[in-house]
Amino acid sequence: MSDKENEPILKGQTDSLRWEVYKDRKAMGRAAAIAMAEKIRRIIALKRSVNIIFATAPSQNEFLSSLMEMKDLDWSRVNAFHQDEYIGLPDNAPQRFSAYFREHIVDKVQLGQFFVINGNADPDGECQQYSQLLEEYPVDICCGGIGENGHIAFNDPHVADFSDPLLVKKVTLDDTCREQQIHDGCFERIEDVPKEAITLTISTLMRASHIVIVVPSPTKAKAVHRALTGSISKDFPATIYRRHPSAVLYLEKESAALIL
């Protein structure tokens, strides 16, 4: 893909949040990966390692595919976290976010460290242990998305807290969030979608020095529009991205349909 083909068709800024729209998912993913790779190189040059929270969902496929193709990145200096995990799925369930992480990242590159959220451990103990890791490895870059109900990670509106004192917590998932898992092709029936999960909190995500947000799909068009035009409120958690000093939202024509 030439540089010209990878140029955004529209750029803008809402509050502190910059956003860019690309012609399709491939161009969107490539642009986000190029920006992400540059951040990784710069941080490694400064401190020799980089701590990254990855989003693990089908919305990240094109972005992660492009990122994994960048051979000049020293992945051995990357300490990686993921945002959330279902509680109670079998260890070998393909829907586990740790399974997605292994397939799309761990099996592609040699990470320095990969910290797994164990959805079958005692939730309170797992939240405490993962919080300690996040304190030990302060987050440099957070990769994010936007849920159909505005959730970021598994912070649905009813559990969202912009000033959450916790770094990681156990949550219940609302029905819109669980239905999205069917729209994403991860589950066949809502009865199969777990009702509980462990998630990094909004406070944790917003601690990152940089946030790279990748949101494709026509099913996200309403969410994108509200995230950029609605009032900043935990009723639609993704609006908080607009307060981060170094966040960029990458879109494609279908997810950006209501702002074009």
FENFENKA-V574802 format. One record per pair of residues at least 24 apart in sequence whose ideal C-beta (glycine too) atoms are under 8 Angstrom apart, sorted by the first residue. I is the first residue (numbers start at 1). J is the second residue. D is the distance in whole Angstrom. If there is no record, write none. Layout:
BEGIN
i->I j->J d->D
i->I j->J d->D
END
This chain:
BEGIN
i->1 j->26 d->7
i->1 j->27 d->7
i->1 j->30 d->6
i->6 j->30 d->6
i->6 j->31 d->6
i->6 j->34 d->8
i->9 j->253 d->7
i->10 j->256 d->7
i->10 j->260 d->7
i->12 j->259 d->8
i->14 j->228 d->5
i->14 j->229 d->8
i->14 j->242 d->6
i->15 j->232 d->8
i->15 j->242 d->4
i->15 j->243 d->7
i->16 j->242 d->6
i->16 j->243 d->6
i->16 j->244 d->6
i->16 j->245 d->6
i->16 j->247 d->7
i->17 j->228 d->8
i->17 j->241 d->5
i->17 j->242 d->4
i->17 j->244 d->7
i->17 j->247 d->5
i->17 j->248 d->8
i->17 j->249 d->6
i->18 j->247 d->7
i->18 j->248 d->5
i->18 j->249 d->7
i->19 j->228 d->7
i->19 j->248 d->7
i->19 j->249 d->4
i->19 j->250 d->8
i->19 j->251 d->6
i->20 j->248 d->7
i->20 j->249 d->7
i->20 j->250 d->6
i->20 j->251 d->7
i->21 j->251 d->5
i->21 j->252 d->7
i->21 j->253 d->7
i->21 j->256 d->4
i->21 j->259 d->8
i->21 j->260 d->7
i->22 j->250 d->7
i->22 j->251 d->7
i->22 j->252 d->5
i->22 j->253 d->8
i->23 j->252 d->7
i->23 j->253 d->6
i->24 j->252 d->5
i->24 j->253 d->7
i->25 j->62 d->5
i->25 j->216 d->5
i->25 j->252 d->5
i->26 j->62 d->6
i->27 j->252 d->7
i->28 j->62 d->7
i->28 j->63 d->8
i->28 j->214 d->7
i->28 j->216 d->6
i->28 j->250 d->5
i->28 j->251 d->6
i->28 j->252 d->4
i->29 j->61 d->7
i->29 j->62 d->3
i->29 j->63 d->4
i->29 j->64 d->8
i->29 j->65 d->7
i->29 j->66 d->5
i->29 j->214 d->7
i->29 j->216 d->8
i->29 j->250 d->8
i->30 j->62 d->7
i->30 j->66 d->5
i->31 j->250 d->6
i->32 j->63 d->5
i->32 j->66 d->8
i->32 j->212 d->6
i->32 j->214 d->5
i->32 j->248 d->8
i->32 j->250 d->4
i->33 j->63 d->6
i->33 j->64 d->8
i->33 j->66 d->4
i->33 j->67 d->4
i->33 j->69 d->8
i->33 j->70 d->7
i->34 j->66 d->8
i->35 j->212 d->6
i->35 j->248 d->7
i->35 j->250 d->8
i->36 j->63 d->8
i->36 j->67 d->6
i->36 j->141 d->7
i->36 j->143 d->7
i->36 j->212 d->5
i->37 j->67 d->7
i->37 j->70 d->5
i->37 j->73 d->6
i->39 j->140 d->8
i->39 j->141 d->6
i->39 j->210 d->5
i->39 j->212 d->8
i->40 j->73 d->6
i->40 j->78 d->7
i->40 j->141 d->7
i->41 j->72 d->8
i->41 j->73 d->7
i->43 j->140 d->5
i->43 j->141 d->7
i->43 j->209 d->8
i->44 j->74 d->6
i->44 j->77 d->5
i->48 j->77 d->6
i->49 j->77 d->5
i->49 j->78 d->7
i->49 j->79 d->6
i->49 j->112 d->7
i->50 j->77 d->6
i->50 j->78 d->6
i->50 j->79 d->7
i->50 j->140 d->5
i->50 j->141 d->7
i->51 j->78 d->8
i->51 j->79 d->5
i->51 j->81 d->7
i->51 j->137 d->4
i->51 j->138 d->6
i->51 j->139 d->5
i->51 j->140 d->5
i->51 j->141 d->8
i->52 j->78 d->6
i->52 j->79 d->7
i->52 j->80 d->5
i->52 j->81 d->7
i->52 j->139 d->7
i->52 j->140 d->7
i->52 j->141 d->5
i->52 j->142 d->8
i->52 j->143 d->7
i->53 j->80 d->8
i->53 j->81 d->5
i->53 j->82 d->7
i->53 j->83 d->6
i->53 j->139 d->6
i->53 j->141 d->7
i->53 j->142 d->4
i->53 j->143 d->6
i->53 j->200 d->7
i->53 j->204 d->8
i->53 j->205 d->7
i->53 j->208 d->7
i->54 j->80 d->6
i->54 j->81 d->7
i->54 j->82 d->5
i->54 j->83 d->7
i->54 j->101 d->7
i->54 j->105 d->7
i->54 j->143 d->5
i->55 j->82 d->8
i->55 j->83 d->6
i->55 j->143 d->5
i->55 j->144 d->6
i->55 j->145 d->5
i->55 j->153 d->8
i->55 j->214 d->7
i->56 j->82 d->5
i->56 j->83 d->7
i->56 j->84 d->8
i->56 j->97 d->4
i->56 j->98 d->8
i->56 j->100 d->4
i->56 j->101 d->5
i->56 j->104 d->8
i->57 j->97 d->8
i->57 j->100 d->7
i->57 j->145 d->6
i->57 j->184 d->7
i->58 j->184 d->5
i->58 j->185 d->7
i->58 j->186 d->7
i->59 j->145 d->5
i->59 j->184 d->8
i->59 j->214 d->6
i->59 j->215 d->6
i->59 j->216 d->6
i->59 j->217 d->7
i->59 j->220 d->8
i->60 j->104 d->7
i->60 j->143 d->7
i->60 j->145 d->7
i->60 j->214 d->6
i->61 j->104 d->7
i->62 j->214 d->8
i->62 j->216 d->7
i->63 j->143 d->8
i->63 j->214 d->5
i->63 j->250 d->7
i->64 j->104 d->5
i->64 j->105 d->6
i->65 j->104 d->8
i->68 j->104 d->7
i->68 j->105 d->7
i->68 j->108 d->4
i->68 j->109 d->6
i->73 j->109 d->8
i->75 j->109 d->4
i->75 j->110 d->6
i->75 j->111 d->5
i->75 j->112 d->7
i->76 j->110 d->6
i->76 j->111 d->7
i->76 j->112 d->5
i->77 j->112 d->6
i->78 j->111 d->5
i->78 j->112 d->5
i->78 j->113 d->8
i->79 j->111 d->8
i->79 j->112 d->5
i->79 j->113 d->5
i->79 j->115 d->7
i->79 j->137 d->5
i->80 j->105 d->7
i->80 j->111 d->5
i->80 j->112 d->8
i->80 j->113 d->7
i->80 j->114 d->5
i->80 j->115 d->7
i->81 j->115 d->5
i->81 j->130 d->8
i->81 j->133 d->7
i->81 j->134 d->7
i->81 j->137 d->8
i->81 j->139 d->7
i->81 j->200 d->7
i->82 j->115 d->8
i->82 j->116 d->7
i->82 j->117 d->6
i->83 j->144 d->8
i->83 j->153 d->4
i->83 j->154 d->8
i->83 j->199 d->7
i->83 j->200 d->5
i->83 j->205 d->7
i->84 j->117 d->7
i->84 j->153 d->5
i->84 j->154 d->4
i->84 j->197 d->5
i->84 j->198 d->6
i->84 j->199 d->4
i->84 j->200 d->7
i->85 j->117 d->4
i->85 j->118 d->7
i->85 j->119 d->4
i->85 j->197 d->6
i->85 j->198 d->5
i->86 j->119 d->5
i->86 j->194 d->4
i->86 j->196 d->8
i->86 j->197 d->5
i->87 j->119 d->5
i->87 j->120 d->8
i->87 j->123 d->6
i->87 j->170 d->7
i->87 j->194 d->6
i->87 j->196 d->4
i->87 j->197 d->6
i->87 j->198 d->6
i->88 j->119 d->7
i->88 j->120 d->7
i->88 j->194 d->6
i->88 j->196 d->7
i->89 j->119 d->6
i->89 j->120 d->8
i->89 j->194 d->6
i->91 j->120 d->6
i->95 j->181 d->8
i->95 j->186 d->5
i->95 j->187 d->6
i->117 j->168 d->8
i->117 j->198 d->5
i->119 j->197 d->7
i->119 j->198 d->6
i->123 j->170 d->4
i->123 j->196 d->8
i->123 j->198 d->6
i->124 j->170 d->7
i->126 j->168 d->8
i->126 j->198 d->6
i->127 j->166 d->7
i->127 j->168 d->4
i->127 j->169 d->6
i->127 j->170 d->6
i->127 j->198 d->6
i->128 j->168 d->8
i->130 j->167 d->8
i->130 j->168 d->5
i->130 j->198 d->8
i->130 j->200 d->8
i->131 j->166 d->7
i->131 j->167 d->4
i->131 j->168 d->5
i->134 j->167 d->5
i->134 j->168 d->7
i->134 j->200 d->7
i->134 j->204 d->6
i->135 j->167 d->7
i->138 j->207 d->7
i->139 j->204 d->7
i->139 j->207 d->6
i->139 j->208 d->4
i->139 j->209 d->7
i->140 j->208 d->7
i->140 j->209 d->5
i->140 j->210 d->7
i->141 j->208 d->6
i->141 j->209 d->7
i->141 j->210 d->5
i->141 j->211 d->7
i->141 j->212 d->7
i->142 j->205 d->5
i->142 j->208 d->4
i->142 j->210 d->7
i->142 j->211 d->5
i->142 j->212 d->7
i->143 j->211 d->8
i->143 j->212 d->5
i->143 j->213 d->8
i->143 j->214 d->7
i->144 j->205 d->7
i->144 j->211 d->6
i->144 j->212 d->7
i->144 j->213 d->4
i->144 j->214 d->8
i->144 j->241 d->7
i->145 j->213 d->7
i->145 j->214 d->6
i->145 j->215 d->6
i->146 j->213 d->7
i->146 j->215 d->5
i->146 j->220 d->6
i->146 j->223 d->5
i->146 j->224 d->6
i->146 j->227 d->6
i->146 j->238 d->4
i->147 j->176 d->8
i->147 j->177 d->6
i->147 j->180 d->6
i->147 j->223 d->7
i->147 j->238 d->7
i->148 j->176 d->6
i->148 j->177 d->8
i->148 j->179 d->8
i->148 j->180 d->5
i->148 j->183 d->7
i->148 j->219 d->6
i->148 j->220 d->7
i->148 j->222 d->8
i->148 j->223 d->5
i->149 j->174 d->6
i->149 j->176 d->4
i->149 j->177 d->6
i->149 j->180 d->8
i->149 j->223 d->7
i->149 j->236 d->8
i->150 j->223 d->6
i->150 j->226 d->7
i->150 j->227 d->7
i->150 j->235 d->8
i->150 j->236 d->4
i->150 j->237 d->5
i->150 j->238 d->5
i->150 j->239 d->7
i->151 j->177 d->6
i->151 j->237 d->6
i->151 j->238 d->7
i->152 j->202 d->6
i->152 j->205 d->6
i->152 j->237 d->5
i->152 j->238 d->5
i->152 j->240 d->7
i->152 j->241 d->7
i->153 j->199 d->5
i->153 j->200 d->5
i->153 j->201 d->8
i->153 j->202 d->8
i->153 j->205 d->6
i->154 j->197 d->5
i->154 j->198 d->8
i->154 j->199 d->4
i->155 j->199 d->6
i->155 j->201 d->7
i->155 j->202 d->5
i->155 j->237 d->5
i->156 j->237 d->8
i->157 j->234 d->6
i->157 j->235 d->5
i->157 j->236 d->7
i->157 j->237 d->6
i->160 j->202 d->6
i->160 j->234 d->4
i->160 j->237 d->4
i->161 j->201 d->7
i->161 j->202 d->6
i->161 j->203 d->7
i->161 j->234 d->7
i->162 j->202 d->6
i->162 j->203 d->7
i->162 j->206 d->8
i->162 j->234 d->6
i->162 j->240 d->6
i->163 j->203 d->7
i->164 j->201 d->4
i->164 j->202 d->6
i->164 j->203 d->4
i->164 j->204 d->8
i->165 j->203 d->7
i->166 j->201 d->5
i->166 j->203 d->7
i->167 j->200 d->7
i->167 j->201 d->6
i->167 j->203 d->7
i->167 j->204 d->5
i->168 j->198 d->6
i->168 j->199 d->7
i->168 j->200 d->6
i->168 j->201 d->7
i->168 j->204 d->7
i->169 j->198 d->7
i->169 j->199 d->6
i->169 j->201 d->6
i->170 j->196 d->6
i->170 j->197 d->7
i->170 j->198 d->6
i->171 j->196 d->7
i->171 j->197 d->6
i->171 j->198 d->8
i->171 j->199 d->5
i->172 j->196 d->6
i->173 j->197 d->6
i->180 j->219 d->8
i->183 j->219 d->6
i->202 j->237 d->6
i->202 j->240 d->6
i->206 j->240 d->7
i->206 j->243 d->8
i->206 j->244 d->6
i->208 j->244 d->8
i->209 j->246 d->6
i->210 j->246 d->5
i->210 j->247 d->7
i->211 j->241 d->7
i->211 j->244 d->5
i->211 j->246 d->7
i->211 j->247 d->4
i->211 j->248 d->7
i->212 j->247 d->8
i->212 j->248 d->6
i->212 j->250 d->7
i->213 j->241 d->6
i->213 j->247 d->6
i->213 j->248 d->7
i->213 j->249 d->4
i->213 j->250 d->7
i->214 j->250 d->5
i->215 j->249 d->7
i->215 j->250 d->7
i->215 j->251 d->6
i->215 j->255 d->5
i->216 j->251 d->7
i->216 j->252 d->5
i->216 j->254 d->7
i->216 j->255 d->5
i->217 j->254 d->6
i->217 j->255 d->6
i->218 j->254 d->4
i->218 j->255 d->7
i->218 j->257 d->7
i->220 j->255 d->5
i->221 j->254 d->7
i->221 j->255 d->6
i->221 j->256 d->7
i->221 j->257 d->5
i->221 j->258 d->5
i->222 j->258 d->7
i->224 j->249 d->8
i->224 j->251 d->6
i->224 j->255 d->5
i->224 j->256 d->6
i->224 j->258 d->7
i->224 j->259 d->7
i->225 j->258 d->4
i->225 j->259 d->6
i->228 j->259 d->6
i->229 j->259 d->8
END
